[in-house]
Amino acid sequence: MNVVVTGAGGFLGSRLANALLSKNSKLPVARLVLVDLQEPPSYEDPRVTTLAINITDSSAADRIIQSDVHVLFHLAAVLSGQAEVDLDLGLRVNFDATRALVDTARRKAPKLRFVYTSTVGVFGGNLPEVINDLTAVTPENSYGTEKAMCELLLNDYSRHGYVDARVVRLPTVSVRAGTANAAVTSFASGIVREPLNGEVCICPVDTKQQLLVTSPYTVVQNIIHAATLPMDVLRPWRVVNLPGICISVGEMIEALREVAGSEAVSLVKFKRDEMIERMVATFPSKWDNTRALRLGFDVDKSFVDIIRHYIRDDLKRKV
Ligand SMILES: NC(=O)c1ccc[n+]([C@@H]2O[C@H](COP(=O)([O-])OP(=O)(O)OC[C@H]3O[C@@H](n4cnc5c(N)ncnc54)[C@H](O)[C@@H]3O)[C@@H](O)[C@H]2O)c1
């Protein structure tokens, strides 16, 4: 298969590229084009081409989508914190550029498997205790609104037969390697990563705050799995809430204590941040994984397990 990844220099995009190129990849890859604002790191693999493209440029979609592309993993995005403070940038990157990609796919590569990474941030407000794939989207932030608009657009273009979209809503990914990022849920990685590096982490929300989390490894495997699903299996609603673990910040900290001891836990300090607290409080913390598990998506065993994997695979990584 000829595959393109946008956002390939980012945290998940770079891991997705590695996983696609590995011998065990569930998706056979003949050619892989990696796209990001800055040229993604190169590979010594003859299947790989790297491109520096700003997806908001008028020629970008045409450069990214060639008629022989089979699968597009569209991960490039401005994350929640940045999209909230810069509405115009968020709309351009998260919505306008996605629309340009879908329109180009419709014209040049109809039936393209368009794998799109959406978010728990499409939900907000007065949610039922447990939500499922059919719960109405009610975002209370610009990032979630932009992602929700793309979900609807992709669903409608698929209904027309213009593309073959597979939209996966990602829980919060923890533990992220590297440094804090522009997502309002960045602390969900920081409260583990920084103490394991002997550094203080300021947690902006209360220990009772519940989150839905997934490990980087599992979410990347699930994103690839989305591309392998048979064409019509997601019809009529091509959006899947990827399985996550429902856990409170306090429980995450206790998992850290179990793995790394109380000294590590003492490095987590609390200082409320009202914007973050308000936005995170609107995200759902429980969703029904039944449909996703039936479709073959995977779920992590426990948060203790996630921390142990992070220590084994990622502790020293910078990105
Ligand atoms: N990490 C999470 O917890 C999480 C949760 C839900 C959804 N997601 C989604 O998963 C995807 C990947 O997230 P991530 O954590 O790897 O984010 P990231 O910020 O590490 O990567 C995003 C990449 O997009 C690129 N990008 C941004 N604007 C661009 C532009 N104009 N042109 C080209 N490239 C551009 C950035 O340079 C970056 O490398 C995103 O779509 C995000 O919305 C992530």
The ligand as a Tripos MOL2 file, in Angstrom:
@<TRIPOS>MOLECULE
LIG
   44    48     1     0     0
SMALL
NO_CHARGES

@<TRIPOS>ATOM
      1 N1         -1.7600   13.1840   22.0390 N.am      1 LIG1
      2 C1         -3.0090   13.1850   22.4550 C.2       1 LIG1
      3 O1         -3.2800   13.0500   23.6660 O.2       1 LIG1
      4 C2         -4.1420   13.2940   21.4570 C.ar      1 LIG1
      5 C3         -5.4450   13.1380   21.9160 C.ar      1 LIG1
      6 C4         -6.4910   13.2630   21.0230 C.ar      1 LIG1
      7 C5         -6.2230   13.5140   19.6830 C.ar      1 LIG1
      8 N2         -4.9540   13.6750   19.2450 N.ar      1 LIG1
      9 C6         -4.7340   13.9660   17.8220 C.3       1 LIG1
     10 O2         -3.6980   13.1410   17.3250 O.3       1 LIG1
     11 C7         -2.9590   13.8410   16.3340 C.3       1 LIG1
     12 C8         -1.4760   13.8120   16.6520 C.3       1 LIG1
     13 O3         -1.2720   14.3760   17.9360 O.3       1 LIG1
     14 P1          0.1850   14.5180   18.5780 P.3       1 LIG1
     15 O4          0.0130   14.3240   20.0350 O.co2     1 LIG1
     16 O5          1.1530   13.6990   17.8370 O.co2     1 LIG1
     17 O6          0.4600   16.0660   18.3120 O.3       1 LIG1
     18 P2          1.8400   16.7920   17.9310 P.3       1 LIG1
     19 O7          1.6270   18.2480   18.2390 O.co2     1 LIG1
     20 O8          2.9980   16.1230   18.5470 O.co2     1 LIG1
     21 O9          1.9160   16.5770   16.3520 O.3       1 LIG1
     22 C9          1.1420   17.3310   15.4610 C.3       1 LIG1
     23 C10         2.0240   17.6380   14.2760 C.3       1 LIG1
     24 O10         1.2720   18.4090   13.3480 O.3       1 LIG1
     25 C11         2.1700   19.3020   12.7370 C.3       1 LIG1
     26 N3          1.4780   20.4650   12.1950 N.ar      1 LIG1
     27 C12         0.8200   21.4350   12.8730 C.ar      1 LIG1
     28 N4          0.4220   22.3880   12.0250 N.ar      1 LIG1
     29 C13         0.8220   22.0060   10.7880 C.ar      1 LIG1
     30 C14         0.7230   22.5900    9.5080 C.ar      1 LIG1
     31 N5          0.1180   23.7700    9.3190 N.pl3     1 LIG1
     32 N6          1.2440   21.9190    8.4550 N.ar      1 LIG1
     33 C15         1.8710   20.7320    8.6160 C.ar      1 LIG1
     34 N7          2.0020   20.1290    9.8170 N.ar      1 LIG1
     35 C16         1.4960   20.7740   10.8840 C.ar      1 LIG1
     36 C17         3.1010   19.7500   13.8600 C.3       1 LIG1
     37 O11         4.3080   20.2870   13.3450 O.3       1 LIG1
     38 C18         3.2800   18.4610   14.6330 C.3       1 LIG1
     39 O12         4.4640   17.7790   14.2600 O.3       1 LIG1
     40 C19        -3.5660   15.2410   16.2560 C.3       1 LIG1
     41 O13        -4.4880   15.2710   15.1950 O.3       1 LIG1
     42 C20        -4.2810   15.3930   17.5650 C.3       1 LIG1
     43 O14        -5.3560   16.3010   17.4550 O.3       1 LIG1
     44 C21        -3.8940   13.5720   20.1080 C.ar      1 LIG1
@<TRIPOS>BOND
     1     1     2 1
     2     2     3 2
     3     2     4 1
     4     4     5 ar
     5     4    44 ar
     6     5     6 ar
     7     6     7 ar
     8     7     8 ar
     9     8     9 1
    10     8    44 ar
    11     9    10 1
    12     9    42 1
    13    10    11 1
    14    11    12 1
    15    11    40 1
    16    12    13 1
    17    13    14 1
    18    14    15 2
    19    14    16 1
    20    14    17 1
    21    17    18 1
    22    18    19 2
    23    18    20 1
    24    18    21 1
    25    21    22 1
    26    22    23 1
    27    23    24 1
    28    23    38 1
    29    24    25 1
    30    25    26 1
    31    25    36 1
    32    26    27 ar
    33    26    35 ar
    34    27    28 ar
    35    28    29 ar
    36    29    30 ar
    37    29    35 ar
    38    30    31 1
    39    30    32 ar
    40    32    33 ar
    41    33    34 ar
    42    34    35 ar
    43    36    37 1
    44    36    38 1
    45    38    39 1
    46    40    41 1
    47    40    42 1
    48    42    43 1
@<TRIPOS>SUBSTRUCTURE
     1 LIG1         1 GROUP 0 **** ****
